[in-house]
Amino acid sequence: MKILLLFTQYSVNTGQSHPAALCDALARAAEGRVEYAYAQYEDLQHYVTPTEARITLPDGRALESFDLVYQRRWSTMPAYGVSVAIYLQQKGIPFLDTESKHDGSTNKLVQYWRMWEHGLPFPRSVYVSPGRLAGWLRANLADEFTLPCIMKSVASQRGKDNYLARTVDEAIKIAESNPNVPFVIQEFIPNDGDYRVLVCGDRIGLVIHRTREGESHKNNTSQGGSAAIMPVDTLSPAVRAACIKAAGVFGRNIAGVD
C-alpha cells in the first residue's frame, strides 16, 4: 500500500510539520506493510482541460498512483486542497480529510477543477507554483501550448496580473518579473470580444458584450474595455444553459460568468 502525505510549505518552513520524520515513524509502525511519501502543495503540477486532467509530483508521479492521500493542513491553502480533493474523488482515490472537498471556490484554479468535474467548457490550463514556473516554461511551454498563451494570476480579478506571452522567452521574463504571482498558463483563444453574463438564480438577468481597446488582449472594462448590453437571446440556448449550470456548480445565487 502506498500513502501520500501533503503538507504546506509554510508549515514545513516554520517547523510545524516534519514530513520526513513523520513518514519514517509511520513506516516503522506499519512494519513495512505501507510505503509512505510526502510532498508540498507547492510541488504539485496541475494540468486540466475539459477532457483530460492530471495532478503530478515533481518526479512525474500522478496522485492516483497512491492508494490514499492525506491532506495535512489543507485549510491554510484551501483552493489547492479542494482542487486535489476534486481530482482524487473523480479518480476514485480515497483521501483525508473529506471535508476538503466541500470548501468554496476561492480562486481560479479550483474553479477550473470544479468545471472539469461537472463537464463545463474552459480553456486548457496548467498551474505550476511560482518557484518552479520559470523552469517549467523553459522545458515544456513550447510542447504544451501553441503560442501566444495567456499567463494570469489564479488569485487576481478585473484583469490584473494578466499577460499575453508571445514567445517562451517572454513567458519566462513575465514569470521572473513576478516571482510571487501564482500564474496559471492557458491557451489563448482569438476573439473580437467576450460576454459577461449575469446569472440570477436559475435565469440570466443580463448579457454584456465587452470589447478591448488598442493593442491589449484584455476585454475587461476595468482595463479600458468597452461594454454594451445585449439581448439575452444573443447567446445560444446551450451557452445560456452552461452559464446557469456554472453558477449552480459554484453555489452562487448571483454570479458573473465570462
C-alpha positions in Angstrom: 0.0 0.0 0.0 1.3 3.5 -0.9 0.2 6.6 1.1 1.0 10.2 0.2 1.1 12.9 2.8 0.6 16.5 1.6 1.9 19.5 3.5 2.1 23.2 3.0 5.5 24.8 2.5 4.7 27.3 5.3 4.1 24.5 7.9 7.4 22.9 6.9 9.4 26.1 6.9 8.1 27.2 10.3 8.7 23.8 11.9 5.0 23.0 12.4 5.4 19.9 10.2 8.3 17.4 9.9 7.4 15.3 6.8 10.4 13.0 6.7 10.3 12.2 10.4 6.6 11.6 10.3 6.8 9.3 7.3 9.7 7.3 8.9 7.7 6.9 12.1 4.6 5.7 10.3 6.6 3.3 8.2 8.2 1.7 11.3 4.8 1.4 12.9 3.4 -0.3 9.8 6.3 -2.7 9.9 7.0 -2.4 6.2 3.4 -3.1 5.1 2.9 0.5 4.0 5.1 2.8 1.9 4.9 6.5 2.8 5.8 9.5 0.7 5.3 13.2 1.1 5.1 16.4 -0.9 4.1 20.0 -0.5 1.1 21.5 -2.2 3.6 23.9 -3.9 5.3 20.9 -5.5 2.2 19.8 -7.4 1.7 20.5 -11.1 -1.9 20.8 -12.3 -2.9 20.1 -15.9 -6.6 20.5 -16.5 -8.7 20.6 -19.7 -12.4 19.8 -20.3 -11.4 16.3 -21.5 -8.1 15.5 -19.8 -6.6 16.2 -16.3 -3.8 15.2 -14.1 -2.0 16.4 -10.9 1.6 15.2 -10.6 4.5 15.4 -8.2 7.8 16.9 -9.5 9.1 13.4 -10.4 6.1 12.9 -12.7 4.1 10.5 -10.5 0.4 11.1 -10.7 -1.6 11.4 -7.5 -3.7 8.3 -8.5 -0.5 6.2 -8.2 -1.1 6.2 -4.5 -3.7 4.2 -2.6 -4.5 7.0 -0.1 -3.7 10.7 0.1 -3.7 12.5 3.5 -4.0 16.3 3.1 -2.3 17.8 6.1 -3.2 21.4 7.0 -5.1 21.8 3.7 -7.3 24.6 5.3 -4.4 27.0 5.1 -4.3 26.6 1.3 -8.0 25.8 0.7 -8.1 26.3 -3.1 -5.3 23.8 -3.5 -6.8 21.3 -1.0 -10.1 21.5 -2.8 -8.5 21.0 -6.2 -6.7 17.9 -5.0 -9.9 16.6 -3.4 -11.9 17.0 -6.6 -9.3 15.3 -8.7 -8.9 12.4 -6.3 -12.6 11.8 -5.9 -13.0 11.7 -9.7 -10.1 9.2 -9.9 -11.6 7.0 -7.2 -8.7 7.5 -4.8 -9.5 7.8 -1.0 -8.4 10.9 0.7 -8.4 12.6 4.1 -10.0 14.8 5.3 -13.1 14.5 3.1 -14.1 18.0 4.4 -11.6 19.5 2.0 -13.9 18.6 -1.0 -16.7 20.9 0.3 -14.8 24.1 0.7 -15.6 27.1 -1.6 -14.2 28.1 -5.0 -11.6 30.5 -3.6 -9.5 31.1 -6.7 -9.4 30.4 -10.5 -7.6 27.1 -10.1 -10.2 25.4 -8.1 -12.9 27.0 -10.4 -11.3 25.2 -13.3 -11.3 21.9 -11.4 -14.9 22.3 -10.5 -15.8 23.0 -14.1 -13.8 19.9 -15.2 -15.7 17.8 -12.5 -19.0 18.9 -14.0 -18.2 18.8 -17.7 -18.2 22.6 -18.3 -16.1 24.2 -21.0 -13.0 26.2 -20.2 -9.5 26.8 -21.7 -6.8 24.2 -21.2 -4.8 25.2 -18.2 -1.5 24.3 -16.4 -0.6 25.5 -13.0 2.9 25.3 -11.6 3.9 27.1 -8.4 5.9 30.4 -8.7 9.2 28.8 -7.6 9.1 26.2 -10.3 7.3 28.1 -13.1 10.3 29.5 -15.0 11.9 26.1 -15.2 8.7 24.5 -16.4 8.2 27.2 -19.0 11.7 26.7 -20.3 11.3 22.9 -20.6 7.7 22.5 -21.5 5.8 25.6 -22.8 6.6 25.1 -26.5 5.4 21.5 -26.3 2.3 22.0 -24.2 0.9 25.2 -25.8 0.6 26.9 -29.2 1.9 30.4 -28.7 0.9 33.0 -27.8 -0.5 31.9 -24.5 -2.2 33.6 -21.5 -0.5 33.9 -18.1 -2.8 35.1 -15.4 -2.8 35.0 -11.6 -5.2 32.5 -10.1 -5.9 35.0 -7.3 -6.4 38.3 -9.2 -9.6 39.8 -10.6 -10.6 42.5 -13.0 -7.8 41.7 -15.5 -4.9 42.3 -13.1 -1.7 40.2 -13.4 -2.9 39.0 -16.8 -0.4 38.8 -19.7 -0.2 37.6 -23.2 3.1 35.8 -23.8 4.1 35.5 -27.5 7.4 33.6 -27.0 8.9 31.2 -24.5 11.5 33.9 -23.5 8.7 36.4 -23.0 6.8 34.0 -20.8 9.9 33.3 -18.7 10.5 37.1 -18.3 7.0 37.6 -17.1 7.4 34.8 -14.5 10.8 36.0 -13.3 9.5 39.6 -13.1 6.6 38.5 -10.9 8.2 35.9 -8.6 5.3 35.8 -6.1 2.4 35.7 -8.5 0.7 32.2 -8.8 0.3 32.1 -12.5 -1.9 29.7 -14.5 -0.9 29.1 -18.1 -3.8 28.9 -20.6 -4.4 28.6 -24.3 -5.1 31.9 -26.0 -8.5 31.9 -27.8 -8.5 34.5 -30.6 -11.6 36.8 -30.2 -13.1 40.1 -31.0 -14.6 40.4 -27.6 -16.3 38.4 -24.9 -19.5 38.3 -22.9 -20.2 38.8 -19.2 -23.4 37.0 -18.2 -25.2 37.9 -15.0 -26.9 34.8 -13.6 -29.6 35.3 -11.0 -30.7 32.1 -9.5 -31.9 29.9 -12.4 -32.2 32.6 -15.0 -30.0 35.0 -16.9 -30.6 38.6 -16.0 -28.2 40.5 -18.2 -25.7 39.9 -21.0 -22.9 42.4 -21.6 -20.6 42.3 -24.7 -17.1 43.6 -23.9 -14.5 44.7 -26.4 -10.9 45.7 -25.8 -9.2 48.9 -26.8 -5.9 49.3 -28.6 -3.3 46.5 -28.5 -4.5 45.0 -25.2 -5.7 41.4 -25.2 -8.0 42.1 -22.2 -11.7 42.9 -22.7 -12.3 43.9 -19.1 -14.0 47.2 -18.7 -11.8 47.7 -15.6 -8.8 47.6 -18.0 -10.2 50.1 -20.5 -12.6 47.9 -22.5 -16.0 49.0 -23.8 -19.3 47.4 -22.9 -22.7 47.1 -24.5 -25.8 45.5 -23.1 -27.1 42.8 -25.5 -30.4 40.8 -25.7 -30.3 37.6 -23.7 -31.0 35.6 -26.8 -27.8 36.8 -28.4 -26.4 33.7 -26.7 -27.4 30.3 -27.9 -29.6 28.1 -25.6 -26.6 25.8 -25.0 -24.4 28.7 -23.8 -27.1 30.1 -21.6 -27.6 26.7 -20.0 -23.9 26.4 -19.4 -23.8 29.8 -17.7 -26.7 28.8 -15.4 -25.1 25.5 -14.7 -21.7 27.1 -13.8 -23.3 29.4 -11.3 -25.0 26.4 -9.7 -21.8 24.4 -9.6 -20.2 27.2 -7.5 -23.3 27.5 -5.3 -23.7 31.2 -6.3 -27.2 32.7 -6.4 -25.9 35.8 -8.2 -22.8 35.2 -10.4 -21.0 36.9 -13.3 -20.0 34.2 -15.9 -17.5 35.2 -18.6 
